[in-house]
Amino acid sequence: MVRARDDLCITVPTFFKCPISLDVMKSPVSLCTGVTYDRSSIQRWLDAGNNTCPATMQLLQTKDFVPNRTLQSLIQIWSDSLRHSALPQHLLSPDQVLPTLAQLETDSLRSASLSKLLHFAKDSHHNKLFLAKLEGFVDRLVRFLDNVHGGIIARASIEFLEQVVVLLGLILDCVEDCEGLRNSLLKGDTRSIDSLLLVLQRGGCDSKIASARILEFVAADAESKILIAEKEGAVAELLKSAAPEKDPALVEAALASLVAISAPKRNKLKLVSLGAVKAMSRLLLTEAKLGAAAVEKVLKLVETASSTREGRREICEDAACVAAVLSKVLKVSNVATEHAVTTLWSVCYLFRDRKAQEAVTQANGLTKILLLMQSNCAPQVRQMCTDLLKIFRVNSKSCLSCYDTKTTHIMPF
């Protein structure tokens, strides 16, 4: 008996059949000698004019191939076990969803019912659409979030609240009345937002990702952006979730939420005051496993900070941050390059900060700018590069006077 998995046992027979004649072999030739009889070997044996079994040397009644049914059976058992283990143990059918929804009103059945609905939503996009279109289902989830401090789920654990947030996050893209959902989450004293922040602080990775995504979804206009940012601990918790040591998916979700709420000036100032520049610099400088989309968001937040006096001061005082921004030019994507150049243009050209200019010069920024201008960059990027060259060509000429050479240096201006 061989135990292949915890839930699958395969019995190995004590006898072996010839792979050609399917007759029982007197000894397990292929296992003892290491010889295996695959189709190509058997075909060569038959093509050579042999009409006997290579293992038992018995006369073959036919030279037609017969499949090894024992092996096929084992493969089928293994395949079925994998498919079975990949599915949830109690996956609901669409007909079972409505009775399960009714059980959400019963305290003793609520958590188990929500867990079943969560498995149902994770199974397919069709199931997500099915749940999102059920009348009153989304409102019921919002009602759970609203009553986290009292009422329906006053005694519920954080795990239940995580299930609600993850389920809402799963069907978020399938909701047709997006404006209605935003209004529901923001109505009254915004207890729903408090619940999302609670999950962001105390939940697991998946629920934190869902919470950040819902906050990004809610931040659709200036009023909602300000409301979220003014919630105590909201911005700080999102910055904490965007730390380099966190899960890359969580980092990207937190960055997306920060970008969504960063537009109003007061929110920009709050981001800077809570250390957003240093946090973004850490992400750029460390070997965090971030994709292009995440790096674009990091550079977008640095660009946002550079539009404020306080943010520019933070950036310019950190030469490593300026160099890290420069290093992303032409390295990630066109979008990332544009964010990086805009930041450099803001601190070096528009506000003429000497420390930032020196940091770019020491990082060979002039070469990067020249290379970028030779690429197929956007017109606005090319114009910013032109402005930057006006600054750095002077520094470059002063450097050239430091040594004697007969080389002709051709400057762009």
Order of alpha helices (4+ residues) and beta strands (2+ residues): beta-beta-alpha-alpha-alpha-alpha-alpha-alpha-alpha-alpha-alpha-alpha-alpha-alpha-alpha-alpha-alpha-alpha-alpha-alpha-alpha-alpha-alpha-alpha-alpha
